[in-house]
């Protein structure tokens, strides 16, 4: 089965390029920069997406702006771009979409709640988080209106190893990321699902039940790296799912001033 991978040249995209073929998926990379064997294009250009989607069976959508940015930048990449991806998938009969959402869609949620469901109501911490809430609602619409099969991954801290103490609860390893996307691509039960994109971390307070329901079986644990992680400084924002993105420095005016 052919899977379009948007944002294939990015950090997560590169990790999936190295892992998903091992699960039997034939990948068709799509990015604005050349990727070997891929389609060169932009998610804001429908003709580019048509070239990528033709004959495909599924799409993993990673492309877009992956952090807080001024509104015009996010609007083009994360709002318009997401709509173009879903529309291209619909035009070409690509019914399954795996979408990279983020913990920042619900960033202002207290992180201390035990077994926090992946479907926790949206409380975005930034305009970037708002863009991910939009993407989640867009997927719900396409699932209900057009009977598409959509999985949304509220991804935590993706990195080779957890970079600090705060991430010991929300780390997603590259290998577990591959396992999660593979599970979402092949799950026979999928209609619409929200899943935390995290590993099997001992310190997590977030539920993996939704991941289990689509066949995700994480194997890595941030605790294995706890002794090597620098203690660092504690911040009030550590109490929230979104961490530092909930701090005053990520307001609209502050972000615009830094751009």
C-alpha positions, 0 to 999 in steps of 0.5 A: 500500500502506498502512503503519502508522507507530507513533511518527509524532510522534517524531523519526524518525517525523516524518522518515519522514512527510516522506519515505516518501510520496515512495516511493509509500507511503500512511502511516497515522500512529499516536501518543499525540499527534494527527498529521494524518491519523493514528490516535490511540492507545497501543501498550499498548492492543490496541483502539487498535492494531486500529483502526490495523492494519485494512486495512494492508499493513505496519507500521513500529514506532518507538513506545516509550521511546527511551533508558534509563529505569527498568524499569517504564517500559521494561517497559510501552512496549518489552516489552509494547508491542512484543508488542501491536504484533506481535499486532495485526499478526498478528490483521489479517494484516499480515505485514511489520514494520520494527522500530526496534532500536538499536546499544544491543542490542549496545552492549558490543561493541568498535567497532574490529572491522572490517566488524562484521556487523549480526547481531553477538550481543547485548551490551546496554549498558542495560535499554533495550538489553535491550528491543531484544534482546527485540524482535529475539527477538520478531520472530524468533519471529513470522517463524518461527512465523507466517511474518511478514517482519520487518526489524530496524534497529539504528539508530545516531545519527539526526540532521540532521548528525553531532553529534560525532566519535564519531558520524562512524562511526555516523551515520544521515541522515534521507534515508538513513533513508527509503531504508532503511525503503523498502528493507525495506518493498519487499524481495522477499527479506525473511524476517528481517533484522538491518541496521545503521541507518547511512549510508555513512560513511567511518569506519564499521567496521560492515558494510552487506552486510545492508543491501545484501541488502534493497536499501538503498543509502545515499548520505550520508557523515558525513565531509562534515561532519567539518570542522564537527564539534567535536572534543570530549573522548574517553572510554573508552566511545568504544571500544564500539558503544554509546558513552556508554551503556556508562559507569558512569552508566547502571547500573540504580541510577544511572538509577533515582536520576535518575528 
